[in-house]
Amino acid sequence: MSRPLVLGLTGSIGMGKSTVAALFAELGVPVFDADAEVRCMQRPGGELLRPIEAAFPGSTGRGGVNRGALGAAVFDDPAALARLEAIVHPAVRAAREQFLALHADARLVVLDIPLLFEKGGAEEVDAVLVVSAAPQLQRARVLARPGMTPQRFDEILALQLPDAQKRVRADHLIDTGAPLGETRAAVAALVDKLAR
């Protein structure tokens, strides 16, 4: 039985991963966005609300998970982060399996997973695409986000595998520092190559 080629899409914060994922989707490639899936599960009525509230009292409300409160509860506490991951990761894995079953007849699917290398997911895909850009561009993009501070940016980077190491481990690399048209062409060329 044939199955799709599974491409893992990853990259550090601010490297253009969401843009590249959208370009794959524009070309008709099914894309599983792990972060979007988690956000959906944390909305009002989402399946993760009760277990997260039980483990981290006061971290949810009428609007779903209070990401600020939850982040504060786990950020400097490895044991708390491990408890949260034990709740979230199995649910995301189940959603990913449903996605793969739904698109079993596709030639190519993309799994957009921010911490693909950091959490051991690279072994579960057929190939890895890393998106990257110059450090100064990355910094400018991230600091332009609402509520982002240089300290918070540095803290996030410290949790991620350095970009240089991701680039070395990549099967495919797209530089998102180029104009959008060039990035779009690079994605289209990769889709064409992988679909063959």
DASUL-V972925 format. One record per residue. RES is the residue in three letters. D_FIRST is the distance of its C-alpha to the first C-alpha in Angstrom with 1 decimal. Layout:
# DASUL-V972925
res->RES d_first->D_FIRST
res->RES d_first->D_FIRST
This chain:
# DASUL-V972925
res->MET d_first->0.0
res->SER d_first->3.8
res->ARG d_first->6.6
res->PRO d_first->10.3
res->LEU d_first->12.8
res->VAL d_first->15.1
res->LEU d_first->18.7
res->GLY d_first->21.4
res->LEU d_first->24.6
res->THR d_first->27.8
res->GLY d_first->31.5
res->SER d_first->34.9
res->ILE d_first->36.8
res->GLY d_first->38.2
res->MET d_first->36.0
res->GLY d_first->34.4
res->LYS d_first->31.0
res->SER d_first->31.4
res->THR d_first->32.4
res->VAL d_first->29.5
res->ALA d_first->27.0
res->ALA d_first->28.8
res->LEU d_first->28.5
res->PHE d_first->24.7
res->ALA d_first->24.8
res->GLU d_first->27.2
res->LEU d_first->24.7
res->GLY d_first->22.2
res->VAL d_first->20.0
res->PRO d_first->19.3
res->VAL d_first->21.5
res->PHE d_first->21.9
res->ASP d_first->25.5
res->ALA d_first->26.3
res->ASP d_first->30.0
res->ALA d_first->29.9
res->GLU d_first->27.9
res->VAL d_first->30.6
res->ARG d_first->33.3
res->CYS d_first->31.9
res->MET d_first->31.8
res->GLN d_first->35.4
res->ARG d_first->36.8
res->PRO d_first->39.0
res->GLY d_first->37.1
res->GLY d_first->34.2
res->GLU d_first->32.6
res->LEU d_first->34.0
res->LEU d_first->37.6
res->ARG d_first->38.8
res->PRO d_first->37.4
res->ILE d_first->38.7
res->GLU d_first->42.1
res->ALA d_first->42.3
res->ALA d_first->41.7
res->PHE d_first->43.7
res->PRO d_first->46.4
res->GLY d_first->47.6
res->SER d_first->44.6
res->THR d_first->43.5
res->GLY d_first->45.5
res->ARG d_first->45.5
res->GLY d_first->43.5
res->GLY d_first->40.7
res->VAL d_first->40.5
res->ASN d_first->43.4
res->ARG d_first->41.6
res->GLY d_first->44.9
res->ALA d_first->46.1
res->LEU d_first->42.8
res->GLY d_first->42.7
res->ALA d_first->46.3
res->ALA d_first->45.4
res->VAL d_first->42.7
res->PHE d_first->43.6
res->ASP d_first->45.9
res->ASP d_first->44.8
res->PRO d_first->41.8
res->ALA d_first->41.8
res->ALA d_first->41.7
res->LEU d_first->38.9
res->ALA d_first->36.9
res->ARG d_first->37.6
res->LEU d_first->36.4
res->GLU d_first->33.2
res->ALA d_first->32.6
res->ILE d_first->32.8
res->VAL d_first->30.9
res->HIS d_first->28.0
res->PRO d_first->26.3
res->ALA d_first->26.6
res->VAL d_first->25.1
res->ARG d_first->22.2
res->ALA d_first->21.5
res->ALA d_first->21.9
res->ARG d_first->19.5
res->GLU d_first->16.8
res->GLN d_first->17.5
res->PHE d_first->17.4
res->LEU d_first->13.9
res->ALA d_first->12.7
res->LEU d_first->14.8
res->HIS d_first->13.5
res->ALA d_first->9.7
res->ASP d_first->9.7
res->ALA d_first->12.4
res->ARG d_first->12.5
res->LEU d_first->14.9
res->VAL d_first->16.3
res->VAL d_first->19.6
res->LEU d_first->20.8
res->ASP d_first->24.6
res->ILE d_first->26.0
res->PRO d_first->29.6
res->LEU d_first->29.9
res->LEU d_first->26.6
res->PHE d_first->28.4
res->GLU d_first->31.1
res->LYS d_first->29.0
res->GLY d_first->26.4
res->GLY d_first->23.5
res->ALA d_first->23.0
res->GLU d_first->21.0
res->GLU d_first->18.4
res->VAL d_first->17.5
res->ASP d_first->16.3
res->ALA d_first->19.7
res->VAL d_first->22.9
res->LEU d_first->25.2
res->VAL d_first->28.8
res->VAL d_first->31.3
res->SER d_first->34.8
res->ALA d_first->38.3
res->ALA d_first->41.9
res->PRO d_first->43.3
res->GLN d_first->46.1
res->LEU d_first->43.8
res->GLN d_first->41.6
res->ARG d_first->44.8
res->ALA d_first->46.2
res->ARG d_first->43.1
res->VAL d_first->43.0
res->LEU d_first->46.7
res->ALA d_first->46.7
res->ARG d_first->44.6
res->PRO d_first->46.7
res->GLY d_first->48.1
res->MET d_first->46.8
res->THR d_first->49.4
res->PRO d_first->49.5
res->GLN d_first->49.6
res->ARG d_first->46.5
res->PHE d_first->44.7
res->ASP d_first->45.7
res->GLU d_first->44.6
res->ILE d_first->41.1
res->LEU d_first->40.9
res->ALA d_first->42.0
res->LEU d_first->38.9
res->GLN d_first->36.5
res->LEU d_first->35.6
res->PRO d_first->37.8
res->ASP d_first->36.5
res->ALA d_first->37.3
res->GLN d_first->35.1
res->LYS d_first->32.2
res->ARG d_first->32.6
res->VAL d_first->32.6
res->ARG d_first->29.3
res->ALA d_first->27.6
res->ASP d_first->25.0
res->HIS d_first->26.2
res->LEU d_first->29.5
res->ILE d_first->31.1
res->ASP d_first->34.8
res->THR d_first->35.7
res->GLY d_first->39.4
res->ALA d_first->39.2
res->PRO d_first->40.0
res->LEU d_first->37.3
res->GLY d_first->36.7
res->GLU d_first->35.9
res->THR d_first->33.5
res->ARG d_first->31.8
res->ALA d_first->31.6
res->ALA d_first->30.2
res->VAL d_first->27.4
res->ALA d_first->26.7
res->ALA d_first->26.7
res->LEU d_first->24.2
res->VAL d_first->21.8
res->ASP d_first->22.2
res->LYS d_first->21.7
res->LEU d_first->18.5
res->ALA d_first->16.9
res->ARG d_first->17.4
